[in-house]
Amino acid sequence: MARRTPADVPRRTRATASMADVARLAGVSSQTVSRVSNGYAGVNEETRQQVLAAMAELGYRPNSAARALKRGEFRTIGVITFTLSTTGNVRTLEAIATSAAEEGYAVTLLPVAVPTTDEVRGAFSRLEELAVDAVIVIMEVHLLDAATVKLPPHVQVVVVDSDAGDHYTVVDTDQAGGTRTAVQHLLDLGHRTVWHLGGPEGSFAAQRRADAWRAALAEAGRTPPPLVRGDWSAESGYRAGLELAAREECTAVFAANDQMALGLLRALHERGRRVPEDVSVIGFDDIPEAGSFLPPLTTLHQDFAEVGRLCVQAVLRKMRPDGSEHGTTLVPTRLVLRDSTAPPPAEG
């Protein structure tokens, strides 16, 4: 059938052009337009290009919601998180969005204002309204369990939290392995023990790193010093650093993240404790600025891009007809040696 001219097609705005308009302009059936817009095979290339040209000319956009209902999928992944103020959450979210786009999926962010069970329950209740195929949860799993959320039957869940047991599919950084590497590095340099500037109570990552720190020291026959706690911020690292700087016996500190390590470095400098000559400092994250600290920070590199990619791959596997069993995937860390760690000062 010959392609008709625009004059043969009723005038429509870009917002109201219909499939029938495209069919008339392209000189094909509405079924053929449908097959082209949905990417189905069985349409010869010349006809396909004719339909695509008509779509472009009329400004026609397929109704993605209608297609989703027809196919039973929305090609959208929800991400629930209660904070975007931490390096890990932001970089993981960025990686999830990038990986999802590469697979042809959009990402819908469902922020939780405060980490309470009611807020978590409310975020999940919005899933049906937002029409997502799967959800990735970046928060402490105890909040998810306490909220006793009821998921739409088609929605698959992956949790960025390796303390979720057998209830969820999990992807996370190897928190304990990275911590053991940090502690062992400082002990190998000759430090008698390692102090720990930990993250906030209630944080899974902070607890896992603190537990691994104690275990690593115990395995080496060393007595863990008192834990000093911060809240992930540089300011809390500074406050804790003032306390640690006053302890002459403190020659090595493992900070649970790089931001707190930054505040610690400032406090040690102000109190006249040189890094690394008097006190060695090691962080966790390897934020982009870590190499520009004074001195450049030795730290554990977290592969946030890989965590995000594996989260997307995990939900896509779970969405297949055969699904997949729950399991835990841990992404290894890597020690990045810079100038903030050295052997302890000689005793004299």
DRENLOKE-249118 format. One record per atom (N, C-alpha, C): residue in three letters; x, z, y. Coordinates in steps of 0.02 Angstrom, whole numbers, padded with zeros to 5 digits, always signed. Each point is the difference from the previous one (the first is absolute). Layout:
! DRENLOKE-249118
ALAXZY/...
***
This chain:
! DRENLOKE-249118
MET+00043+00000-00060/MET-00043+00000+00060/MET+00044+00000+00062/ALA-00016-00041+00049/ALA+00042-00006+00060/ALA-00007+00061+00044/ARG+00055+00017+00032/ARG+00000+00058+00045/ARG-00039-00017+00063/ARG-00045+00044+00020/ARG-00040-00012+00059/ARG+00039+00021+00062/THR-00023-00022+00058/THR+00033+00017+00063/THR-00032+00062+00028/PRO+00035+00035+00046/PRO-00029+00060+00030/PRO-00067-00012+00032/ALA-00012-00061+00025/ALA-00064-00014+00033/ALA-00057+00004-00049/ASP+00013-00011-00065/ASP-00052+00002-00051/ASP-00018+00071-00020/VAL+00040+00049+00023/VAL-00010+00069-00021/VAL-00031+00039+00058/PRO-00053+00039-00013/PRO-00030+00040+00053/PRO+00054+00042+00035/ARG-00006+00007+00067/ARG+00050+00038+00038/ARG-00005+00073-00018/ARG+00056+00031-00017/ARG+00004+00071-00016/ARG+00061+00029+00035/THR-00003+00063+00016/THR+00059+00033+00027/THR+00046+00016-00058/ARG+00064+00020+00017/ARG+00047+00018-00053/ARG-00026+00058-00041/ALA-00037+00046+00032/ALA-00022+00060-00035/ALA-00059-00015-00047/THR-00037-00056+00011/THR-00060-00011-00040/THR+00004-00060-00046/ALA+00057-00035-00002/ALA+00006-00057-00045/ALA-00011+00023-00071/SER-00040-00037-00038/SER-00018+00019-00067/SER+00033-00044-00052/MET-00007+00020-00064/MET+00026-00041-00054/MET-00034-00068-00002/ALA-00066+00000+00016/ALA-00036-00063+00000/ALA+00027-00047+00054/ASP+00019+00028+00058/ASP+00029-00042+00053/ASP+00065-00032-00024/VAL+00041+00041-00034/VAL+00064-00026-00026/VAL-00014-00055-00051/ALA-00049+00011-00043/ALA-00016-00049-00051/ALA-00022-00066+00031/ARG-00043+00004+00052/ARG-00023-00061+00032/ARG+00057-00037+00034/LEU+00044+00037+00035/LEU+00055-00032+00035/LEU+00050-00031-00049/ALA+00013+00034-00055/ALA+00048-00025-00049/ALA-00030-00052-00046/GLY-00067-00006-00001/GLY-00032-00047-00043/GLY+00002+00020-00073/VAL-00005+00065-00013/VAL+00002+00027-00068/VAL-00058+00048-00009/SER-00007+00027-00059/SER-00052+00049-00013/SER+00023+00070+00021/SER-00049+00045+00011/SER+00016+00069+00017/SER+00038+00034-00057/GLN-00015-00021-00062/GLN+00036+00028-00058/GLN+00074-00016+00004/THR+00016-00062+00022/THR+00070-00020+00006/THR+00035+00042+00055/VAL-00035+00011+00056/VAL+00028+00042+00053/VAL+00013+00070-00027/SER-00047+00026-00039/SER+00008+00066-00029/SER+00061+00004-00045/ARG+00009-00052-00041/ARG+00057+00000-00046/ARG+00066-00002+00038/VAL+00002-00039+00054/VAL+00061-00003+00040/VAL+00013+00066+00035/SER-00051+00031+00030/SER+00010+00062+00037/SER+00019+00057-00045/ASN-00020-00004-00064/ASN+00017+00053-00048/ASN+00063-00014-00040/GLY+00032-00058+00014/GLY+00062-00017-00033/GLY-00006-00021-00072/TYR-00060-00023-00021/TYR-00010-00020-00069/TYR+00032-00068-00014/ALA+00017-00011-00063/ALA+00027-00065-00021/ALA-00057-00049-00010/GLY+00017-00062-00015/GLY-00051-00049-00014/GLY-00022-00041+00060/VAL+00035+00006+00056/VAL-00013-00040+00059/VAL+00061-00043+00013/ASN-00009-00067+00003/ASN+00059-00041+00010/ASN+00030+00012+00069/GLU+00063-00015+00008/GLU+00037+00018+00060/GLU-00028-00034+00062/GLU-00020-00062-00006/GLU-00026-00035+00059/GLU-00064+00033+00025/THR-00044+00018-00046/THR-00062+00034+00020/THR+00015+00069+00029/ARG+00047+00036-00032/ARG+00019+00066+00025/ARG+00024-00004+00073/GLN+00044-00048+00014/GLN+00025-00006+00068/GLN-00055-00020+00048/GLN-00048-00040-00023/GLN-00057-00021+00041/GLN-00042+00061+00019/VAL-00011+00045-00049/VAL-00040+00060+00013/VAL+00038+00048+00047/LEU+00065+00008-00013/LEU+00040+00045+00043/LEU+00001-00025+00072/ALA+00005-00066+00009/ALA-00001-00028+00067/ALA-00066+00013+00035/ALA-00055-00006-00037/ALA-00066+00014+00029/ALA-00007+00074+00018/MET+00026+00044-00043/MET-00001+00072+00016/MET+00037+00014+00065/ALA+00060-00030+00006/ALA+00040+00011+00060/ALA-00034-00027+00062/GLU-00031-00058-00007/GLU-00033-00031+00058/GLU-00059+00041+00024/LEU-00038+00028-00046/LEU-00059+00039+00018/LEU+00016+00074+00012/GLY+00061+00021-00017/GLY+00016+00071+00007/GLY-00035+00042-00052/TYR-00014-00030-00058/TYR-00035+00037-00052/TYR+00045+00049-00035/ARG-00026+00061-00009/ARG+00036+00052-00038/ARG-00044+00024-00056/PRO+00025-00003-00062/PRO-00040+00024-00057/PRO-00020+00073+00008/ASN-00057+00017-00025/ASN-00025+00069+00003/ASN+00035+00041-00053/SER+00051+00037+00020/SER+00040+00037-00049/SER-00041+00055-00034/ALA-00047+00030+00038/ALA-00041+00053-00031/ALA-00044-00029-00055/ALA-00030-00058+00013/ALA-00042-00031-00052/ALA+00041-00019-00060/ARG+00060-00026+00011/ARG+00043-00019-00055/ARG+00020+00062-00041/ALA+00013+00055+00036/ALA+00019+00062-00035/ALA-00056+00024-00045/LEU-00062-00002+00025/LEU-00056+00022-00040/LEU-00009-00045-00062/LYS+00010-00065+00010/LYS-00008-00046-00055/LYS+00053+00011-00053/ARG+00062+00013+00022/ARG+00055+00009-00047/ARG+00005+00071-00027/GLY-00032+00047+00036/GLY+00005+00070-00021/GLY+00065+00032+00022/GLU+00035-00028+00048/GLU+00061+00030+00027/GLU+00004-00015+00075/PHE+00036+00044+00036/PHE+00004-00006+00073/PHE+00070-00018+00024/ARG+00048+00000-00044/ARG+00070-00015+00016/ARG+00024+00044+00058/THR-00019+00064-00004/THR+00020+00049+00050/THR+00021+00065-00034/ILE+00056+00028+00021/ILE+00025+00063-00026/ILE-00005+00053+00054/GLY-00032+00055-00015/GLY-00003+00056+00047/GLY+00060+00044-00007/VAL+00023+00028+00056/VAL+00056+00048-00001/VAL-00024+00063+00036/ILE+00001+00056-00036/ILE-00020+00064+00029/ILE+00062+00042+00012/THR+00009+00023+00061/THR+00057+00044+00016/THR-00020+00045+00057/PHE+00027+00061+00001/PHE-00021+00046+00053/PHE+00051+00006+00057/THR+00055-00034-00004/THR+00047+00001+00057/THR+00040-00064+00002/LEU+00012-00024+00060/LEU+00045-00056+00011/LEU+00060+00021+00042/SER+00011+00066+00001/SER+00055+00026+00041/SER+00065+00008-00038/THR-00002-00010-00066/THR+00061+00006-00039/THR+00029-00068-00018/THR+00065-00003-00004/THR+00034-00063-00015/THR-00024-00030-00066/GLY-00006+00043-00051/GLY-00018-00025-00066/GLY-00068-00033-00001/ASN-00050+00032+00031/ASN-00068-00028-00001/ASN-00004-00066+00037/VAL+00032-00003+00059/VAL-00003-00062+00040/VAL+00034-00057-00037/ARG+00059+00012-00026/ARG+00037-00054-00033/ARG-00033-00020-00066/THR-00030+00047-00035/THR-00036-00017-00061/THR-00061-00041+00016/LEU-00037+00019+00052/LEU-00059-00038+00021/LEU+00020-00071+00020/GLU+00054-00007+00036/GLU+00023-00066+00020/GLU+00016-00044-00061/ALA+00032+00030-00049/ALA+00017-00037-00061/ALA-00062-00019-00039/ILE-00049+00045-00003/ILE-00062-00015-00035/ILE-00035-00059+00033/ALA-00004+00001+00067/ALA-00034-00054+00036/ALA+00035-00067-00012/THR+00067+00001+00002/THR+00038-00062-00010/THR-00010-00027-00071/SER+00005+00044-00050/SER-00007-00021-00069/SER-00071-00024-00015/ALA-00050+00034+00029/ALA-00069-00020-00011/ALA-00013-00069+00029/ALA+00027-00013+00060/ALA-00009-00066+00032/ALA+00031-00055-00042/GLU+00057+00014-00031/GLU+00032-00050-00042/GLU-00042-00016-00061/GLU-00042+00047-00021/GLU-00044-00011-00058/GLU-00069-00025+00021/GLY-00009-00011+00066/GLY-00064-00025+00024/GLY-00052+00054+00011/TYR+00022+00062+00010/TYR-00046+00056+00012/TYR+00009+00027+00070/ALA-00054+00024+00029/ALA+00003+00036+00064/ALA+00005+00075-00014/VAL+00019+00038+00050/VAL+00005+00072-00006/VAL-00045+00033+00052/THR-00040+00047-00022/THR-00042+00040+00046/THR+00025+00071-00001/LEU+00018+00026+00058/LEU+00026+00068+00006/LEU-00058+00049+00010/LEU-00001+00051-00042/LEU-00051+00053+00006/LEU+00037+00065+00018/PRO+00010+00013+00064/PRO+00038+00060+00019/PRO-00041+00063-00009/VAL+00033+00054-00020/VAL-00030+00066-00005/VAL+00028+00042+00056/ALA-00044+00022+00046/ALA+00023+00034+00060/ALA+00040+00063-00015/VAL-00026+00041-00044/VAL+00035+00061-00020/VAL-00004+00005-00076/PRO+00052+00028-00031/PRO+00002+00002-00074/PRO-00045+00053-00030/THR-00066-00011+00003/THR-00048+00046-00031/THR-00039-00038-00053/THR-00030+00037-00046/THR-00039-00032-00053/THR-00060-00038+00027/ASP-00032+00027+00053/ASP-00057-00035+00029/ASP+00020-00067+00030/GLU+00058-00002+00034/GLU+00024-00062+00030/GLU+00017-00051-00054/VAL+00031+00024-00054/VAL+00017-00046-00055/VAL-00063-00027-00032/ARG-00049+00043-00011/ARG-00063-00022-00029/ARG-00034-00051+00045/GLY+00003+00012+00065/GLY-00030-00047+00047/GLY+00034-00068+00000/ALA+00066+00000-00008/ALA+00036-00064-00002/ALA-00020-00040-00061/PHE-00007+00032-00057/PHE-00021-00035-00060/PHE-00072-00023+00004/SER-00043+00038+00035/SER-00070-00021+00005/SER-00007-00064+00041/ARG+00050-00015+00041/ARG-00003-00061+00040/ARG+00024-00062-00039/LEU+00025+00011-00060/LEU+00026-00056-00039/LEU-00054-00052-00014/GLU-00060+00023-00019/GLU-00053-00047-00016/GLU-00021-00040+00062/GLU-00001+00033+00058/GLU-00018-00034+00061/GLU+00052-00053+00018/LEU+00064+00015-00012/LEU+00053-00046+00019/LEU+00015-00053-00053/ALA-00030+00008-00059/ALA+00007-00050-00053/ALA+00072-00016-00017/VAL+00032+00046-00035/VAL+00069-00011-00023/VAL+00001-00003-00076/ASP+00050-00035-00027/ASP+00007-00006-00072/ASP+00041+00057-00030/ALA+00044+00030+00040/ALA+00045+00052-00024/ALA+00022+00042+00059/VAL+00028+00058-00016/VAL+00023+00044+00053/VAL+00067+00031-00019/ILE+00045+00003+00048/ILE+00064+00033-00008/ILE-00002+00063+00043/VAL+00014+00057-00031/VAL-00005+00064+00034/VAL+00070+00026+00015/ILE+00013+00010+00065/ILE+00065+00027+00021/ILE-00012+00070+00027/MET-00007+00048-00044/MET-00010+00070+00021/MET+00009+00045-00061/GLU-00002+00064+00013/GLU+00010+00048-00054/GLU-00058-00003-00049/VAL+00016-00007-00064/VAL-00052-00012-00050/VAL-00047+00060-00007/HIS+00022+00061+00017/HIS-00045+00057-00007/HIS-00061-00007+00046/LEU+00009-00035+00056/LEU-00057-00012+00045/LEU-00049-00048-00032/LEU+00026-00049-00035/LEU-00043-00048-00034/LEU-00039+00034-00055/ASP+00032+00043-00039/ASP-00035+00035-00054/ASP-00051+00050+00027/ALA+00020+00037+00052/ALA-00044+00051+00027/ALA-00063-00030+00032/ALA+00005-00061+00024/ALA-00057-00032+00033/ALA-00052-00023-00050/THR+00017-00001-00064/THR-00045-00024-00053/THR-00036-00063+00020/VAL+00040-00050+00020/VAL-00029-00062+00026/VAL-00030-00041-00057/LYS-00052-00037+00017/LYS-00031-00046-00047/LYS+00013-00070+00024/LEU+00036-00038-00040/LEU+00018-00068+00019/LEU-00051-00050-00023/PRO-00010-00054+00040/PRO-00041-00056-00026/PRO+00031-00024-00065/PRO-00041-00021-00048/PRO+00027-00015-00067/PRO+00052-00054-00002/HIS-00001-00046+00048/HIS+00048-00056-00003/HIS+00066+00015+00033/VAL+00005+00057+00035/VAL+00059+00014+00041/VAL+00055+00033-00042/GLN+00060-00029+00002/GLN+00058+00027-00036/GLN+00043+00040+00049/VAL+00035+00051-00025/VAL+00038+00045+00042/VAL+00072+00005-00022/VAL+00046-00003+00049/VAL+00071+00014-00011/VAL+00020+00053+00051/VAL+00038+00049-00022/VAL+00020+00056+00043/VAL+00075-00002+00012/VAL+00021+00008+00063/VAL+00071+00006+00016/VAL+00017+00074-00001/ASP+00008+00027-00060/ASP+00010+00072-00009/ASP+00015+00011-00074/SER+00061+00019-00016/SER+00018+00005-00072/SER-00019+00066-00031/ASP-00047+00038+00031/ASP-00024+00061-00029/ASP-00073-00007-00023/ALA-00022-00063-00009/ALA-00069-00012-00016/ALA-00015+00004-00075/GLY+00049+00013-00040/GLY-00011+00007-00072/GLY-00028-00062-00032/ASP-00047+00009-00047/ASP-00029-00056-00036/ASP-00066-00024+00029/HIS-00020+00027+00058/HIS-00065-00017+00027/HIS+00001-00065+00040/TYR+00058-00020+00025/TYR+00004-00059+00042/TYR+00062-00041-00018/THR-00001-00062+00021/THR+00060-00041-00002/THR+00042+00018+00061/VAL+00064+00012-00010/VAL+00043+00028+00052/VAL+00060-00045+00012/VAL+00017-00009+00064/VAL+00063-00031+00020/VAL+00031+00045+00053/ASP+00064+00016-00008/ASP+00032+00044+00050/ASP+00076-00007-00004/THR+00033+00026+00051/THR+00072+00007-00001/THR+00020+00054-00050/ASP+00057-00006-00031/ASP+00025+00051-00045/ASP+00027+00058+00043/GLN-00046+00044+00019/GLN+00018+00056+00044/GLN+00053+00046-00031/ALA-00011+00018-00062/ALA+00046+00046-00033/ALA+00068-00032-00012/GLY+00001-00062-00022/GLY+00063-00034-00012/GLY+00042-00006+00063/GLY-00033-00017+00056/GLY+00036-00006+00063/GLY+00029+00067+00022/THR-00039+00052-00009/THR+00023+00067+00020/THR+00061+00021-00041/ARG-00003-00011-00066/ARG+00057+00018-00042/ARG+00063-00038+00022/THR-00008-00063+00020/THR+00058-00039+00024/THR+00029+00031+00063/ALA-00044+00022+00046/ALA+00023+00030+00063/ALA+00038+00065-00013/VAL-00029+00043-00041/VAL+00032+00065-00015/VAL+00066-00011-00035/GLN+00001-00044-00049/GLN+00061-00011-00039/GLN+00056-00029+00045/HIS-00018-00043+00047/HIS+00049-00028+00046/HIS+00034+00056+00039/LEU-00038+00047+00025/LEU+00029+00055+00039/LEU+00041+00047-00043/LEU-00023+00014-00061/LEU+00038+00043-00045/LEU+00065-00034-00020/ASP-00002-00066-00012/ASP+00060-00037-00018/ASP+00052+00001+00056/LEU-00022+00007+00062/LEU+00046+00004+00056/LEU+00035+00068+00003/GLY-00026+00048-00038/GLY+00032+00066-00003/GLY-00039+00057+00032/HIS-00061-00013+00023/HIS-00040+00054+00030/HIS-00024+00047-00054/ARG+00002+00065+00015/ARG-00019+00050-00050/ARG-00075-00003-00016/THR-00040-00014+00051/THR-00072-00006-00010/THR-00027-00046+00054/VAL-00065-00015-00004/VAL-00032-00046+00047/VAL-00063+00033+00027/TRP-00005+00004+00065/TRP-00061+00025+00031/TRP-00050-00057+00006/HIS-00064+00020+00004/HIS-00053-00052+00002/HIS-00046+00011+00060/LEU-00006-00053+00040/LEU-00049-00002+00054/LEU-00060-00039-00027/GLY-00051+00037-00022/GLY-00056-00031-00036/GLY-00056-00023+00046/GLY-00045-00039-00030/GLY-00059-00023+00036/GLY-00056+00051-00002/PRO-00058-00017+00027/PRO-00055+00049+00006/PRO-00031+00019-00067/GLU-00026+00061-00002/GLU-00037+00022-00059/GLU-00062-00044-00008/GLY-00019-00013-00062/GLY-00058-00042-00012/GLY+00017-00073-00009/SER+00062-00019+00018/SER+00021-00069-00010/SER+00030-00008-00069/PHE-00025-00049-00037/PHE+00027-00012-00067/PHE+00074-00018+00004/ALA+00018-00047+00045/ALA+00069-00023+00004/ALA+00046+00058+00017/ALA-00021+00043+00047/ALA+00041+00057+00019/ALA+00009+00048-00059/GLN-00054+00012-00037/GLN+00004+00047-00056/GLN+00043-00028-00056/ARG-00007-00065-00014/ARG+00040-00030-00053/ARG+00074+00002+00017/ARG+00017-00013+00063/ARG+00070+00001+00021/ARG+00027+00071-00002/ALA-00040+00049+00021/ALA+00023+00070-00002/ALA+00011+00023-00072/ASP-00047-00017-00044/ASP+00007+00020-00070/ASP+00062-00032-00031/ALA+00012-00063+00015/ALA+00058-00035-00028/ALA+00065+00028+00028/TRP-00001+00021+00063/TRP+00059+00031+00032/TRP+00019+00064-00037/ARG-00051+00043-00012/ARG+00013+00063-00035/ARG+00026-00014-00071/ALA-00032-00048-00034/ALA+00020-00015-00069/ALA+00071-00027-00004/ALA+00018-00043+00048/ALA+00067-00029-00001/ALA+00053+00054+00011/LEU-00013+00046+00045/LEU+00048+00054+00011/LEU+00004+00046-00061/ALA-00058+00015-00030/ALA+00000+00044-00059/ALA+00039-00032-00057/GLU-00008-00066-00009/GLU+00036-00035-00054/GLU+00075+00002+00012/ALA+00020+00003+00064/ALA+00072+00003+00017/ALA+00026+00072+00002/GLY-00044+00048-00017/GLY+00021+00070+00000/GLY+00006+00029+00070/ARG-00036-00027+00048/ARG+00002+00025+00069/ARG-00066+00034+00017/THR+00003+00051+00041/THR-00060+00035+00022/THR-00029-00034+00062/PRO-00062-00024-00002/PRO-00029-00033+00058/PRO-00007+00048+00059/PRO+00021-00019+00059/PRO-00011+00042+00059/PRO-00074-00001+00019/PRO-00020+00042+00048/PRO-00070-00001+00022/PRO-00018-00069+00029/LEU-00059-00024-00017/LEU-00023-00064+00027/LEU-00023+00009+00072/VAL+00020-00047+00043/VAL-00021+00000+00070/VAL-00048-00059+00007/ARG-00059+00012+00028/ARG-00052-00051-00001/ARG-00013-00030+00069/GLY-00012-00067+00001/GLY-00021-00035+00059/GLY-00066-00036-00012/ASP-00019-00046+00045/ASP-00063-00036-00008/ASP+00009-00075+00002/TRP+00059-00024-00017/TRP+00021-00071+00000/TRP+00024-00023+00069/SER-00015+00035+00054/SER+00018-00023+00066/SER+00071+00020+00019/ALA+00030-00038+00047/ALA+00067+00016+00024/ALA+00000+00068+00035/GLU-00054+00016+00035/GLU-00004+00064+00035/GLU+00002+00058-00049/SER-00035-00006-00056/SER+00002+00054-00049/SER+00069+00004-00032/GLY+00034-00057-00008/GLY+00068+00001-00025/GLY+00048+00035+00048/TYR-00013-00008+00064/TYR+00041+00033+00051/TYR-00009+00076-00004/ARG-00063+00022-00005/ARG-00013+00072-00003/ARG+00031+00031-00062/ALA-00008-00035-00057/ALA+00030+00025-00061/ALA+00076-00002+00004/GLY+00026-00051+00035/GLY+00072-00008+00008/GLY+00032+00057+00038/LEU-00036+00027+00049/LEU+00026+00058+00037/LEU+00011+00059-00047/GLU-00047+00008-00047/GLU+00007+00054-00049/GLU+00058-00012-00047/LEU+00007-00062-00024/LEU+00054-00016-00047/LEU+00068+00002+00034/ALA+00003-00019+00063/ALA+00064+00000+00036/ALA+00028+00070+00007/ALA-00044+00050-00001/ALA+00023+00069+00007/ALA+00029+00028-00065/ARG-00007-00036-00054/ARG+00025+00023-00064/ARG+00068-00031-00014/GLU+00052+00039+00008/GLU+00067-00027-00010/GLU+00011-00024-00072/GLU-00036+00029-00048/GLU+00009-00019-00070/GLU-00032-00068-00015/CYS-00039-00026+00046/CYS-00033-00064-00011/CYS+00048-00057+00016/THR+00021-00036-00051/THR+00047-00057+00011/THR-00030-00067-00021/ALA-00060+00001-00030/ALA-00031-00063-00022/ALA-00076+00008+00001/VAL-00034-00050+00029/VAL-00074+00002+00005/VAL-00028-00066-00024/PHE-00049+00005-00045/PHE-00040-00057-00021/PHE-00066+00003+00037/ALA-00013-00046+00046/ALA-00062-00002+00037/ALA-00049-00046-00037/ALA-00064+00021-00005/ALA-00049-00037-00038/ALA-00021-00066+00031/ASN+00018-00011+00063/ASN-00009-00067+00029/ASN+00049-00010+00057/ASP+00007-00062+00022/ASP+00051-00015+00051/ASP-00019+00026+00069/GLN-00064+00003+00016/GLN-00021+00025+00065/GLN+00020+00074+00008/MET-00011+00040-00051/MET+00021+00070+00005/MET+00076+00005+00002/ALA+00034-00045-00035/ALA+00074+00000+00002/ALA+00024-00014+00071/LEU-00036-00043+00036/LEU+00019-00015+00069/LEU-00004+00063+00043/GLY-00054+00038-00005/GLY-00005+00062+00038/GLY+00052+00050-00021/LEU+00016+00002-00065/LEU+00052+00045-00025/LEU+00067-00017+00031/LEU+00017-00064+00004/LEU+00064-00020+00029/LEU+00005+00024+00073/ARG-00054-00006+00036/ARG+00000+00023+00070/ARG+00013+00075+00004/ALA-00035+00039-00042/ALA+00008+00073+00001/ALA+00071+00020-00018/LEU+00029-00032-00051/LEU+00068+00017-00019/LEU+00049-00016+00056/HIS-00011-00057+00033/HIS+00044-00019+00055/HIS-00004+00052+00057/GLU-00060+00020+00016/GLU-00009+00048+00055/GLU+00032+00067-00016/ARG+00002+00018-00063/ARG+00028+00064-00020/ARG+00074-00005-00019/GLY+00030-00057+00012/GLY+00072-00007-00011/GLY+00020-00009-00072/ARG-00048-00018-00044/ARG+00016-00013-00070/ARG+00010-00075-00008/ARG+00061-00021-00015/ARG+00016-00072-00005/ARG-00026-00030-00065/VAL-00025-00061+00005/VAL-00022-00038-00059/VAL+00043-00062-00006/PRO+00035-00009-00056/PRO-00005+00038-00063/PRO+00055+00052-00010/GLU+00043+00011+00051/GLU+00058+00044-00011/GLU-00020+00071-00020/ASP-00054+00026+00032/ASP-00023+00068-00015/ASP-00061+00000-00046/VAL-00044-00046+00011/VAL-00063-00004-00039/VAL-00014-00073-00018/SER-00011-00012-00064/SER-00021-00067-00022/SER-00077-00003+00001/VAL-00026-00058+00019/VAL-00073-00010+00003/VAL-00018-00065-00035/ILE-00050+00004-00044/ILE-00025-00060-00033/ILE-00076-00001+00007/GLY-00028-00060+00011/GLY-00072-00007+00010/GLY-00034-00035-00058/PHE-00062-00021+00012/PHE-00040-00035-00051/PHE-00046-00048+00037/ASP+00005-00064-00015/ASP-00044-00054+00026/ASP+00042-00062+00016/ASP+00057+00011+00037/ASP+00039-00055+00027/ASP-00041-00041+00049/ILE-00024+00034+00052/ILE-00037-00034+00053/ILE+00047-00048+00036/PRO-00025-00052+00033/PRO+00044-00049+00033/PRO+00049+00030+00049/GLU-00018+00057+00031/GLU+00044+00030+00049/GLU+00053+00046-00029/ALA-00002+00012-00066/ALA+00045+00049-00031/ALA+00073-00016+00012/GLY+00017-00064+00002/GLY+00070-00020+00011/GLY+00022+00009+00072/SER-00047+00015+00045/SER+00016+00009+00071/SER+00000+00073+00021/PHE-00013+00045-00048/PHE+00005+00072+00016/PHE+00073+00015+00016/LEU+00012+00059+00029/LEU+00068+00021+00016/LEU+00014+00066-00036/PRO+00039-00003-00055/PRO+00029-00060-00031/PRO-00052-00038-00041/PRO+00016-00063-00019/PRO-00045-00038-00043/PRO-00017+00040-00063/LEU-00064-00001-00019/LEU-00026+00046-00050/LEU+00007-00027-00072/THR+00031+00041-00043/THR-00003-00013-00072/THR-00071+00017-00022/THR-00031-00043-00041/THR-00070+00011-00017/THR-00018-00035-00065/LEU-00060+00014-00025/LEU-00026-00034-00059/LEU-00048-00055+00023/HIS+00015-00061-00021/HIS-00042-00057+00020/HIS-00062-00004-00045/GLN-00059+00000+00032/GLN-00063-00012-00036/GLN-00019-00073+00009/ASP-00018-00033-00054/ASP-00020-00070+00002/ASP-00076-00004+00011/PHE-00021+00011+00063/PHE-00072-00001+00015/PHE-00031-00068-00014/ALA+00038-00054+00011/ALA-00026-00067-00013/ALA-00018-00008-00074/GLU+00042+00026-00043/GLU-00013-00005-00072/GLU-00059+00043-00020/VAL-00005+00060+00029/VAL-00058+00043-00015/VAL-00065-00036+00019/GLY-00001-00029+00060/GLY-00060-00035+00021/GLY-00016-00060-00044/ARG+00051-00038-00018/ARG-00010-00059-00043/ARG-00028+00021-00068/LEU+00029+00052-00028/LEU-00022+00023-00066/LEU-00071+00028+00002/CYS-00019+00031+00056/CYS-00069+00024+00008/CYS-00049-00058-00005/VAL+00015-00053+00036/VAL-00044-00059+00000/VAL-00003-00031-00070/GLN+00058-00007-00032/GLN+00002-00028-00067/GLN-00040+00043-00049/ALA+00003+00066+00009/ALA-00035+00045-00045/ALA-00076-00007+00008/VAL-00025-00005+00061/VAL-00073-00007+00009/VAL-00023-00068-00025/LEU+00040-00051+00009/LEU-00019-00066-00024/LEU-00004-00001-00076/ARG+00047+00034-00033/ARG-00003+00005-00073/ARG-00063+00037-00023/LYS-00017+00053+00036/LYS-00059+00040-00019/LYS-00065-00038+00011/MET+00001-00050+00044/MET-00059-00039+00015/MET-00013-00055-00051/ARG+00048-00013-00043/ARG-00009-00052-00051/ARG-00051+00025-00052/PRO-00032-00047-00034/PRO-00051+00020-00050/PRO+00025+00049-00052/ASP+00064-00008-00022/ASP+00026+00046-00051/ASP+00026+00064+00031/GLY+00004+00003+00067/GLY+00023+00060+00034/GLY+00069+00022-00019/SER+00016+00063+00011/SER+00064+00028-00020/SER-00006+00075-00004/GLU+00041+00031-00042/GLU-00002+00072-00008/GLU+00033+00034+00060/HIS-00020+00063+00012/HIS+00033+00038+00053/HIS+00073+00012-00019/GLY+00042+00000+00050/GLY+00071+00013-00012/GLY+00035+00014+00066/THR+00062+00021-00004/THR+00039+00017+00059/THR+00061-00045+00004/THR+00010-00031+00058/THR+00059-00040+00014/THR+00040+00032+00055/LEU+00063+00017-00013/LEU+00043+00032+00049/LEU+00052-00050+00023/VAL+00007-00008+00066/VAL+00049-00045+00029/VAL+00063+00039+00016/PRO+00057-00020-00026/PRO+00062+00038+00011/PRO+00022+00001+00073/THR+00037+00052+00018/THR+00031+00004+00066/THR+00073-00021-00005/ARG+00032-00006+00058/ARG+00070-00020+00001/ARG+00037+00041+00053/LEU+00057+00030-00020/LEU+00039+00039+00047/LEU+00037-00046+00048/VAL-00010+00012+00065/VAL+00034-00039+00052/VAL+00051+00046+00033/LEU+00064-00013-00013/LEU+00053+00043+00027/LEU+00018-00021+00071/ARG-00003+00049+00046/ARG+00022-00013+00068/ARG+00048+00056+00020/ASP-00003+00025+00061/ASP+00051+00046+00025/ASP-00020+00072+00006/SER-00060+00019-00024/SER-00023+00068+00012/SER+00015+00048-00058/THR+00034-00024-00053/THR+00018+00043-00055/THR+00074-00004-00013/ALA+00031+00057-00018/ALA+00071+00005-00013/ALA+00014+00064-00038/PRO+00060+00009-00027/PRO+00017+00064-00033/PRO-00009+00058+00048/PRO-00013+00060-00026/PRO-00010+00059+00043/PRO+00065+00018+00035/PRO-00004+00040+00055/PRO+00061+00021+00035/PRO+00042+00044-00045/ALA+00065-00007+00006/ALA+00046+00040-00041/ALA-00007+00073+00019/GLU+00002+00043-00051/GLU-00005+00071+00012/GLU+00069+00026+00022/GLY-00001+00039+00050/GLY+00064+00026+00025/GLY-00003+00072+00021/
***
